[in-house]
Amino acid sequence: MVTETDRTTSRMQSFSTSPQSAYGREPLDGAQGTIALRSMGERRFGRFNRLGVKTLLWREVLRFLKVYTQTLLAPVATAVLFMTVFSLALGQGRGDVLGVSFTAFIAPGIVMMTVLQNAFANTSSSMVIAKVQGNIVDTLMPPLSAGELTFGIAMGGALRGVLVAVLAAVVIFPFAGVGLAHPLWAMIFVCLGALLLALIGLAAGIWSEKFDHIAAVTNFIVTPLSFLSGTFYSIDRLPPAMQTISHLNPIFYIIDGFRYGVLGVSDSNPWIGLAYSLTMIGLVWALCWSLFKSGYKLKS
């Protein structure tokens, strides 16, 4: 004799082993169930999830806009202090550098150095804060591929760098008495520099497990590369060995290319700098993509 309990148990087993409908309420049988199973996990946004990337990018932008006095205005104030100190302390007694005054020569370097540091800080802090607070899952759970995650976060950092460049240039260039000799070149190298350091910051943020690790990368890698890249001097004054080392520094080409766009003079061919910068961006982009793809230090 079949009891009511047996019937209930049979229905529950049938429900748990049958494919579920789109609403998860009723089991699907036959071909309909097969289609439902095949559709699970399929990408429904095409090859590029534009809405997801746009949302991620907007989140990164809002992060620094919410505290714009710290993320945008403070870097500009620091750049102005650098410009003032170097101009008053060294500018009066220094001769021309590459055919321009010392004050005009260092202006593009200071602006670009500020851009690079802030682009790096935006992406690296975004990743480390998410990991330390334990909400990195909010970034990894949405249906975004490794390339889309890299694009959204890196572009947010690059946008902060570009905004800092515009604000710093508006304040510093009139003070230094310079304009834009080649506006297109200046814009290209600002964007390339911001994107490169945003990607480096993203890779460093994924690698780092706490804020001390990011501080170490900033103090021992980013800052030395920025200061030793011809920001305050022409590399023609360096010994041959140091000139060779400087030509391996990607930040040198970024700053030198931006200086060419602003002043029309440079230590190297801007086309070489463009090719080198694009190569480095491609390499670091591939590194960030592989880190997201593998879940390195992101997934347990």
Contacts in CASP RR format, 6 or more apart in sequence:
PFRMAT RR
TARGET T0000
AUTHOR 0000-0000-0000
METHOD contacts of the structure
MODEL  1
MVTETDRTTSRMQSFSTSPQSAYGREPLDGAQGTIALRSMGERRFGRFNR
LGVKTLLWREVLRFLKVYTQTLLAPVATAVLFMTVFSLALGQGRGDVLGV
SFTAFIAPGIVMMTVLQNAFANTSSSMVIAKVQGNIVDTLMPPLSAGELT
FGIAMGGALRGVLVAVLAAVVIFPFAGVGLAHPLWAMIFVCLGALLLALI
GLAAGIWSEKFDHIAAVTNFIVTPLSFLSGTFYSIDRLPPAMQTISHLNP
IFYIIDGFRYGVLGVSDSNPWIGLAYSLTMIGLVWALCWSLFKSGYKLKS
14 27 0 8 1.000
15 27 0 8 1.000
18 27 0 8 1.000
18 28 0 8 1.000
18 29 0 8 1.000
18 33 0 8 1.000
19 27 0 8 1.000
19 28 0 8 1.000
19 29 0 8 1.000
19 32 0 8 1.000
19 33 0 8 1.000
19 34 0 8 1.000
19 36 0 8 1.000
19 37 0 8 1.000
20 26 0 8 1.000
20 27 0 8 1.000
20 28 0 8 1.000
20 36 0 8 1.000
21 27 0 8 1.000
21 28 0 8 1.000
21 36 0 8 1.000
22 36 0 8 1.000
28 36 0 8 1.000
43 49 0 8 1.000
43 143 0 8 1.000
44 143 0 8 1.000
45 51 0 8 1.000
45 52 0 8 1.000
45 143 0 8 1.000
48 148 0 8 1.000
49 143 0 8 1.000
49 144 0 8 1.000
49 145 0 8 1.000
49 148 0 8 1.000
52 142 0 8 1.000
52 143 0 8 1.000
52 144 0 8 1.000
52 148 0 8 1.000
53 144 0 8 1.000
53 148 0 8 1.000
53 151 0 8 1.000
53 152 0 8 1.000
55 142 0 8 1.000
56 139 0 8 1.000
56 142 0 8 1.000
56 144 0 8 1.000
56 148 0 8 1.000
56 149 0 8 1.000
56 152 0 8 1.000
56 153 0 8 1.000
57 152 0 8 1.000
57 155 0 8 1.000
57 156 0 8 1.000
57 159 0 8 1.000
60 122 0 8 1.000
60 123 0 8 1.000
60 126 0 8 1.000
60 152 0 8 1.000
60 153 0 8 1.000
60 155 0 8 1.000
60 156 0 8 1.000
60 157 0 8 1.000
60 159 0 8 1.000
61 156 0 8 1.000
61 159 0 8 1.000
61 160 0 8 1.000
63 122 0 8 1.000
63 126 0 8 1.000
64 71 0 8 1.000
64 72 0 8 1.000
64 122 0 8 1.000
64 157 0 8 1.000
64 160 0 8 1.000
65 71 0 8 1.000
71 118 0 8 1.000
71 122 0 8 1.000
71 160 0 8 1.000
72 160 0 8 1.000
72 163 0 8 1.000
72 164 0 8 1.000
72 167 0 8 1.000
73 167 0 8 1.000
75 114 0 8 1.000
75 117 0 8 1.000
75 118 0 8 1.000
75 164 0 8 1.000
75 168 0 8 1.000
76 114 0 8 1.000
76 164 0 8 1.000
76 167 0 8 1.000
76 168 0 8 1.000
76 171 0 8 1.000
78 114 0 8 1.000
79 110 0 8 1.000
79 111 0 8 1.000
79 113 0 8 1.000
79 114 0 8 1.000
79 168 0 8 1.000
79 171 0 8 1.000
79 172 0 8 1.000
80 168 0 8 1.000
80 171 0 8 1.000
80 172 0 8 1.000
80 175 0 8 1.000
82 110 0 8 1.000
83 103 0 8 1.000
83 106 0 8 1.000
83 107 0 8 1.000
83 110 0 8 1.000
83 172 0 8 1.000
83 175 0 8 1.000
83 176 0 8 1.000
86 103 0 8 1.000
86 106 0 8 1.000
86 110 0 8 1.000
86 232 0 8 1.000
87 102 0 8 1.000
87 103 0 8 1.000
87 106 0 8 1.000
87 176 0 8 1.000
90 102 0 8 1.000
91 101 0 8 1.000
91 102 0 8 1.000
91 103 0 8 1.000
93 102 0 8 1.000
94 102 0 8 1.000
95 101 0 8 1.000
95 102 0 8 1.000
96 102 0 8 1.000
97 105 0 8 1.000
97 233 0 8 1.000
97 234 0 8 1.000
98 105 0 8 1.000
98 234 0 8 1.000
98 263 0 8 1.000
98 265 0 8 1.000
98 266 0 8 1.000
98 267 0 8 1.000
99 265 0 8 1.000
100 263 0 8 1.000
100 265 0 8 1.000
103 176 0 8 1.000
103 177 0 8 1.000
104 176 0 8 1.000
104 177 0 8 1.000
104 178 0 8 1.000
104 263 0 8 1.000
105 234 0 8 1.000
105 259 0 8 1.000
105 263 0 8 1.000
106 176 0 8 1.000
106 231 0 8 1.000
106 232 0 8 1.000
107 172 0 8 1.000
107 173 0 8 1.000
107 175 0 8 1.000
107 176 0 8 1.000
107 177 0 8 1.000
107 178 0 8 1.000
107 262 0 8 1.000
108 178 0 8 1.000
108 255 0 8 1.000
108 258 0 8 1.000
108 259 0 8 1.000
108 261 0 8 1.000
108 262 0 8 1.000
108 263 0 8 1.000
109 230 0 8 1.000
109 231 0 8 1.000
109 232 0 8 1.000
109 255 0 8 1.000
109 258 0 8 1.000
109 259 0 8 1.000
110 168 0 8 1.000
110 172 0 8 1.000
110 231 0 8 1.000
111 165 0 8 1.000
111 168 0 8 1.000
111 169 0 8 1.000
111 172 0 8 1.000
111 173 0 8 1.000
111 258 0 8 1.000
112 165 0 8 1.000
112 189 0 8 1.000
112 190 0 8 1.000
112 193 0 8 1.000
112 231 0 8 1.000
112 254 0 8 1.000
112 255 0 8 1.000
112 258 0 8 1.000
112 259 0 8 1.000
113 226 0 8 1.000
113 227 0 8 1.000
113 231 0 8 1.000
113 255 0 8 1.000
114 164 0 8 1.000
114 165 0 8 1.000
114 168 0 8 1.000
115 161 0 8 1.000
115 162 0 8 1.000
115 164 0 8 1.000
115 165 0 8 1.000
115 168 0 8 1.000
115 190 0 8 1.000
115 193 0 8 1.000
115 194 0 8 1.000
115 197 0 8 1.000
116 193 0 8 1.000
116 194 0 8 1.000
116 196 0 8 1.000
116 197 0 8 1.000
116 222 0 8 1.000
116 226 0 8 1.000
116 251 0 8 1.000
116 254 0 8 1.000
117 197 0 8 1.000
117 218 0 8 1.000
117 222 0 8 1.000
117 223 0 8 1.000
117 226 0 8 1.000
118 160 0 8 1.000
118 161 0 8 1.000
118 164 0 8 1.000
119 157 0 8 1.000
119 158 0 8 1.000
119 160 0 8 1.000
119 161 0 8 1.000
119 193 0 8 1.000
119 194 0 8 1.000
119 195 0 8 1.000
119 196 0 8 1.000
119 197 0 8 1.000
119 198 0 8 1.000
119 201 0 8 1.000
120 197 0 8 1.000
120 198 0 8 1.000
120 200 0 8 1.000
120 201 0 8 1.000
120 204 0 8 1.000
120 218 0 8 1.000
120 222 0 8 1.000
121 201 0 8 1.000
121 218 0 8 1.000
122 156 0 8 1.000
122 157 0 8 1.000
122 160 0 8 1.000
122 161 0 8 1.000
122 198 0 8 1.000
123 153 0 8 1.000
123 154 0 8 1.000
123 156 0 8 1.000
123 157 0 8 1.000
123 198 0 8 1.000
123 199 0 8 1.000
123 201 0 8 1.000
123 202 0 8 1.000
123 205 0 8 1.000
124 201 0 8 1.000
124 202 0 8 1.000
124 204 0 8 1.000
124 205 0 8 1.000
124 208 0 8 1.000
124 214 0 8 1.000
124 217 0 8 1.000
124 218 0 8 1.000
125 214 0 8 1.000
126 153 0 8 1.000
127 136 0 8 1.000
127 153 0 8 1.000
127 201 0 8 1.000
127 202 0 8 1.000
127 205 0 8 1.000
127 206 0 8 1.000
127 208 0 8 1.000
128 205 0 8 1.000
128 208 0 8 1.000
128 210 0 8 1.000
128 211 0 8 1.000
128 213 0 8 1.000
128 214 0 8 1.000
130 136 0 8 1.000
130 138 0 8 1.000
130 139 0 8 1.000
131 205 0 8 1.000
131 208 0 8 1.000
131 209 0 8 1.000
131 297 0 8 1.000
131 298 0 8 1.000
132 210 0 8 1.000
132 211 0 8 1.000
136 298 0 8 1.000
139 149 0 8 1.000
139 153 0 8 1.000
140 149 0 8 1.000
140 298 0 8 1.000
140 299 0 8 1.000
146 289 0 8 1.000
146 290 0 8 1.000
146 292 0 8 1.000
146 293 0 8 1.000
147 289 0 8 1.000
147 292 0 8 1.000
149 292 0 8 1.000
150 199 0 8 1.000
150 202 0 8 1.000
150 285 0 8 1.000
150 288 0 8 1.000
150 289 0 8 1.000
150 292 0 8 1.000
153 198 0 8 1.000
153 202 0 8 1.000
154 195 0 8 1.000
154 198 0 8 1.000
154 199 0 8 1.000
154 202 0 8 1.000
154 285 0 8 1.000
154 288 0 8 1.000
155 195 0 8 1.000
155 198 0 8 1.000
156 198 0 8 1.000
157 194 0 8 1.000
157 198 0 8 1.000
158 191 0 8 1.000
158 193 0 8 1.000
158 194 0 8 1.000
158 195 0 8 1.000
158 198 0 8 1.000
159 194 0 8 1.000
160 194 0 8 1.000
161 190 0 8 1.000
161 194 0 8 1.000
161 198 0 8 1.000
162 190 0 8 1.000
162 191 0 8 1.000
162 194 0 8 1.000
165 190 0 8 1.000
165 194 0 8 1.000
173 179 0 8 1.000
173 262 0 8 1.000
178 262 0 8 1.000
178 263 0 8 1.000
179 262 0 8 1.000
180 186 0 8 1.000
180 261 0 8 1.000
180 262 0 8 1.000
181 260 0 8 1.000
181 261 0 8 1.000
181 262 0 8 1.000
181 263 0 8 1.000
181 264 0 8 1.000
182 260 0 8 1.000
182 261 0 8 1.000
182 264 0 8 1.000
183 261 0 8 1.000
185 257 0 8 1.000
185 258 0 8 1.000
185 260 0 8 1.000
185 261 0 8 1.000
185 270 0 8 1.000
186 258 0 8 1.000
186 261 0 8 1.000
186 262 0 8 1.000
188 274 0 8 1.000
189 254 0 8 1.000
189 257 0 8 1.000
189 258 0 8 1.000
189 260 0 8 1.000
189 261 0 8 1.000
189 270 0 8 1.000
189 274 0 8 1.000
189 277 0 8 1.000
190 258 0 8 1.000
192 254 0 8 1.000
192 274 0 8 1.000
192 277 0 8 1.000
192 278 0 8 1.000
192 281 0 8 1.000
193 254 0 8 1.000
193 277 0 8 1.000
195 281 0 8 1.000
196 250 0 8 1.000
196 254 0 8 1.000
196 277 0 8 1.000
196 280 0 8 1.000
196 281 0 8 1.000
196 284 0 8 1.000
197 222 0 8 1.000
199 281 0 8 1.000
199 284 0 8 1.000
199 285 0 8 1.000
199 287 0 8 1.000
199 288 0 8 1.000
200 222 0 8 1.000
200 284 0 8 1.000
201 217 0 8 1.000
202 288 0 8 1.000
203 284 0 8 1.000
203 287 0 8 1.000
203 288 0 8 1.000
203 291 0 8 1.000
204 213 0 8 1.000
204 214 0 8 1.000
204 217 0 8 1.000
205 213 0 8 1.000
205 214 0 8 1.000
206 288 0 8 1.000
206 291 0 8 1.000
206 292 0 8 1.000
206 296 0 8 1.000
206 297 0 8 1.000
206 298 0 8 1.000
207 213 0 8 1.000
207 291 0 8 1.000
207 296 0 8 1.000
207 297 0 8 1.000
208 214 0 8 1.000
208 217 0 8 1.000
209 297 0 8 1.000
225 249 0 8 1.000
225 250 0 8 1.000
225 251 0 8 1.000
226 251 0 8 1.000
228 246 0 8 1.000
228 249 0 8 1.000
229 246 0 8 1.000
229 249 0 8 1.000
229 251 0 8 1.000
229 252 0 8 1.000
229 254 0 8 1.000
229 255 0 8 1.000
229 256 0 8 1.000
230 246 0 8 1.000
230 252 0 8 1.000
230 255 0 8 1.000
230 256 0 8 1.000
230 267 0 8 1.000
231 255 0 8 1.000
234 267 0 8 1.000
235 242 0 8 1.000
235 243 0 8 1.000
235 246 0 8 1.000
235 247 0 8 1.000
235 252 0 8 1.000
235 267 0 8 1.000
236 243 0 8 1.000
236 267 0 8 1.000
238 246 0 8 1.000
246 252 0 8 1.000
247 268 0 8 1.000
250 276 0 8 1.000
250 277 0 8 1.000
250 280 0 8 1.000
252 267 0 8 1.000
252 268 0 8 1.000
253 268 0 8 1.000
253 272 0 8 1.000
253 273 0 8 1.000
253 274 0 8 1.000
253 276 0 8 1.000
253 277 0 8 1.000
254 273 0 8 1.000
254 277 0 8 1.000
256 266 0 8 1.000
256 267 0 8 1.000
256 268 0 8 1.000
256 270 0 8 1.000
256 273 0 8 1.000
257 266 0 8 1.000
257 268 0 8 1.000
257 270 0 8 1.000
257 273 0 8 1.000
259 265 0 8 1.000
259 266 0 8 1.000
260 266 0 8 1.000
260 270 0 8 1.000
261 270 0 8 1.000
290 296 0 8 1.000
291 297 0 8 1.000
291 298 0 8 1.000
292 298 0 8 1.000
END
